[in-house]
Amino acid sequence: MADLRVNFFGVPFKNPIVVSSIETSDSIDHITKAIDSGVGGVVIKTVTDKPKMSELTRHSKYVVLDDKGEIVKGKIPRFFVFYARSGYSVRPPEEWASIIRESKKYADAKNVRLIGSVGGSTLDKWVELAQMEEEAGACMLELNFGCPHPSQMDEEAAGMLLGQDPVAAAEITRTVVKAVKVPVVVKLTPQVTDVVPIVRVVKEAGASGVLLINRYTGFAVDIEEGKPYLDARAGVGGPWVRHLALRWVNAAYLETGIPIAGTNGIYDWREAVEFIMSGATIMEVGSVLMLKGYEHVKVIIEGLEKFMDRKGYGTVDSMIGIASRRSLTYEETYRLPAKKAVIDEERCKVCGQCVRSCFQDALAKGDDKIVTQSENCIGCELCYSVCPADAISFRTV
């Protein structure tokens, strides 16, 4: 049986699946349900002293879209788009102090890590909120520099605006790290030219780890009504975006070595494995639980165990970063051995799909078979992807 235990910069987790800082952890009842789901950790919804970020949550709006950009009705597709507008917790900090204390007792009994999340208006407030959560029992803290909504609001910098400002990010991180004893994780936005320099900045400022990556600000259009869904721009995430999130996990893992929590795009165990193999130690899961319930955690964890048993991975640690360590630069890929397409005539249905997709003139449709012109083949492998009969392979030359 696979061992799902992980150690995230000194904090042990019974498994790498963590409930993220959204509606699924915004009350003691929700936190309790999250703990009971079997996760390794729960991040509370971001606590703030910023009235407008709380007001935003009071006016939350959500729409779930399919691959055609239409509202999902009923069964949730695997590649759903979660288009949402929500802010930080509406509960005041003093209420959260008692919630954390009470939840901590239950979390400890279930061997679940309770993680704080803060977003202050000033340096003093960042410190005040962080110390409150630490004193109440949070085993680590997240600094929310990733929320996608503040750029649409008339208020002082918060969320992704901080994640876009390396000076502010460093100052807040350094100040909070000095003020608390528990580890500090920084939640970053993807809406910068390059996330890695920001990762380096917060690492140098004392962050123990980073959470990559928060949602993008998007614009979803209802073409029948000729207006935007939810009447405005909103945060956009879901399984479709995971390859963009993984790009930053991959880069930060290879270029900084900082411990990474991955988020944005996990549907089930498959995406969890992708995040682990890209370099993440733990994964935060959110929108899919809002749509499929806390019981979906069991699907993720059991699927992860079965995959590891099937592939012979004894521990999660043995998978962390293995795909990233095998990734090459473009220049390195140019030096790989050349490959040429080979057609399995017994499997081939002569449908011509490979011919339509070959823009090197390496494939042609004959009277009763596909003809290869190897001298033109550059080994791009597009034909392999589109062949419905799995009749194409490649040989090294």
N, C-alpha and C positions, 0 to 999 in steps of 0.2 A: 504494500500500500504506500502510495506517494506521501511524503512528508510536506505539508503545505506551510509549515512554520517559516517565518522570515524575521530578520532583524533589521529594522530601519534605523540606522545610526544609533544603535544601542537600545532602541525600544523594541521589545519582542511582540510579534503579532502571531496569533494562532493560524491565520491564513492571510493572504495578501489582498483580500477584497474589503474595501472600506466604503461606507455610505458617505457620499459627498455632502458638502455644506449647502443644502437647498431645503425645499419644503419638507423633505423626508426626515429632517432632523430639527424641526423648528418648534418642538414642544416636548415635554417630558413623555407624553404618550407616544409620540412619533419616535423619539429616541429609544424608548422601551421596545417598540415593535422592531426597530432596526437592530437592536441588540439581540432580540429573540430570533432574528432571521438567520443567524449563524455567521455573520460577518466578523472580520478580525478587528474592525475599528469603526467608529462613527465620528464624523466631524460635525459639530453643531453649526447651525446657520449663523452667518457672520453677525456678530454683535457690534452695534455702532452707537455713537452719540449724534450722528448726522440725521436730522429730521427728514430731509428729502429722500434719503436712501431708504428709510423706513416707510415713508409715505408711498414710495414707488411700489413697495410690496403690498400695501393696502389696495393698490390699483393693478395688481398682477393680471396679466392676460397671457393665454397660451393657445397655440394652434399646432396641430400635428399634421404634417403634410406627407404625401406619398411621393414616388419618384416622378410623377407628372406635375407636381406642385399643387395638387388638389387636397382638400381636407380629408383625412382618414376617417372613415365611419366604420367602427367595429374593430376587426382584427388589425393589430399593429404590424406593419410590414417590417422586415429586417432592416431595411435601409430608410427608416423614417427620418424626417427632418423635424426637429423640435425647435419651433419658433416661439420665443417667449420673452416676456417683459416682467422682471421681478427684481427686487432689490435686497437689502439686508433685513435682518429680523426686525419685526415691529415691537418685540418685547424689550423693555428697558434693561439696561445692564444689571441693575439691582435684582430684577426678577431672574435673570440668567444665573446669577451667583447661586441662588437656591436650587435652580434646575440642575445645574452642573453637580452640586453636592449630592443631590438625591440620585441623579443618574449615575454618578461615579460608583456608588455603592452597588447598584445593580450590574453595572458594566464589569466591575471587579469580580463579582460572583460568577459571571459568565465568561471571564477571561477575555474581555473585549476592551480595547483601548478607546478612551474618550478624549477627543481632540478638540481644542478650542479654535475659534476663528474670530478675528477682529478687524475692524476698519474704522479708524479714528479720524477726527477732524483736524487735530493738532498733534504735535509730538507728545505733549503731555497726555492727551487723551489716548493715543496709541499705547503709551506706557500704562496708564491707569486701567484700561480695558484688559491689556495683557496680564497685568499683575492680578486683577480680579479673577480672571479665568484660571491662572496658575494657582492662586490661593484656594479656589473652589475645588480644584482637583484635576484639571486638564493635564494630561501627561505630555502634551506638546501643543504648540500653537501654530496656526496658519495666519499669515499676514495677507490680506486680500488685496493684491495689486492687479487683479485680473478681471473683475466684474465689467462686462461690456457696455453698461448703460450710462455711466457718468458723463460721457462726452455729449449726451443728449440733454443734459440737465444744467440748469443755471445754479451751480453750487461750487464750492471749493473742490479742489482736486481730490479724486478718490478712484478706487478700482483701477481700470486699465490706464487711466491718466498717470497714475503713479508708476505703473509697470512700463510706461513709455519714457519715463524721466529717470535716467540712471542716478542723478544726483539725489533726487528725493527718495528713490528706492533705497539707495545706500544709507542715507541719513536715518530713515525710519528703521531699517533693518538693524543698523548698528546700535541705535538707541534702545530698541526693544530687547535685543540680545543682551545688552549690558544690564537691563533692568530685571530680567527673569533668569531662573535657573534651568527651566525646561528647554528642550530643543525648539528651535524656530524654523518653520518651513515657509517659504515665500511662494505664493500663488501668482503666476505670471500670465500676462496677456499675449496672444499670438500676433497682435496688431502692432508690430514693429517690423522694421526691415530685417532685423536679425535678433533672435531671442538670446543667442549665446552670450553676447557682451553683457546683457542684463543679468544673466545667470552668473557670470564671472563677478560682476559688481556686488551682487547680494552674497555670494560665497565669500568674497574678500571682507564683506561687512560682518560676517559671522554666522550667516544662515547655515543650518545643519543640512538642509535639503531644499528642493524646489518642487512645486506642483506644476506639471506641464500637461495640458495647457488649457486655459479657460476658453470660453466661447468667443466667437467672432460677433461683430455687429453686422447684421444682415438686413436685407430688404426683400420681403416676399410679396408677390403680386397676385391678387385675385383678378384674373383676366376677365371673368364674367361680369364683375362689378366695376372693373377699371379703377381699382384702388388698392392700396396696400393692405394685406392682412394685418389685423390689430391696429390699423390706422396710422402706423408709424414704422420706423426702423425698430429692430428688436434683436435680442441675442439669438444666435443660430448655432445649433449643435446637433448631435445625433450620430449614429453609426457611419453615415456617409462621410463624415469629416475626419475619421480616425487616422487616415493616412497623412493628413496634414499635421495632426497632433504627434503622430509617431515620428515625423520628420524632425521635430524639435527634441523629442526624447532621444532619438538617435544622435543628433548633433551634440546635445549637452552631455550625454554619456561618454562619447568619444573625446570631446574637446575640453571637458571640465572635470570629470570624475566625481561630481557631486552626487549624493544619493537622490534618486528621483521617484516621485509619486506621479503616476500617469493618470490622465483623465480626458474626457471628451471623445466619445465614440464607442464605448463598450456596450455591446448588446448581450453577449453571453461569454462563455469560456473561451471561444476562439479569439475574440478581441483581447481578452485578458492575457492570453498567451502571446499575442503580438506585442502588447505593451511590455511584457516581461522580457521577451527576446530582444526588444529594442533597447532595453536598459532600465526599465522601471522595476522597483522592488515591491511597491504596493500600487493598487489601482483604486481610484475613487469612482464609484458608480452612482449615477443620479437619475437622469431623465427616464431611463428604462424602468426604474423602480416606480416612478410616478405613474407610468403607463401600465405596468404589468404586476405591480404590487411587491411587497417585501419578500414574498415567497419565491420570487424569481432569483433571489440570492442563492437558493439551494440549487437551482439549475446551473448557475455559474460555477459554484464550488464543486458540485459533483462532476460536471463536465471537465473541469480542470484536473481533478483527480484521475478520471478515466483516461484523459489524454496523456498525462504523465506516466501512468501505468503502461499504457499501450506503447509509448515511445521509450520507456526505460529511464525516464528522468526520476531519480530518487528524491530530489529536493528542488524547491523553487530556485534556490541559489545556483543550481547547475544549469539553469536556463537563462539567468539574467544576462542580457547583453550579447547572447551568442550570435544573433543575427547581425547586430551592429558591428561586432568584431570581425565578421566576414564580409562586411560591405566595403566596396572599393570606390576610389575616385574615378571619374570618367576616364582620365588618362590611363589609370591602371587597367580599366576594362579593355582598352584598345589593345593591350598586350596579351589578352587571352587568346588561346588557340582559335583559329577560324573554324566555323561550322557551316555545313551545307544541308539543305533540306532533302529529306528522303521520303518518298511516298510508298506506303504499304498498299499495294494494289489490291490485296484481298479485302482490306478494310474500306478502301476508298469507294465512295458512292458516285464519284465523278459529278458532284453537284456544282463545282466551279466556284465555290465561295473563296477558296484559297487563291484562285486566279484573280478574282475581282479585288482581293486585298493585297496582291503583290504588285508593288510599283517599281520593282527592279527588273521586270520582265524575265523572272527566273522560273515562272510556272505558266503553262499554257494548256488549254483544254484540247485534247486530241479526239479522235473518233470514239474511242471507248476507254480512255484513261487520261490522267493528268500527266503531262510531259514536263520534266524538269530540265532546265538549262542552267546547270551548275555554275558555269562560268559567270553568270549574272547574279548568283545568289550571294548576299552579304551576311546571311545568317541572322536577320533581324527578328525572326521567330513570330512575326505577326500571323503568318499562315497557320502556325501551330495553335494559336489562340482561337481562331475562327473556324477551324475544321470541326464539323459536328460528328464526324465518325472516328475521331482520334487516330487518323491514318497518317499523320506526319510526325516524323522524328528528325533528329539532326545528328550528323556524324562529324567528328572532328577531322580536319584535313591538315 
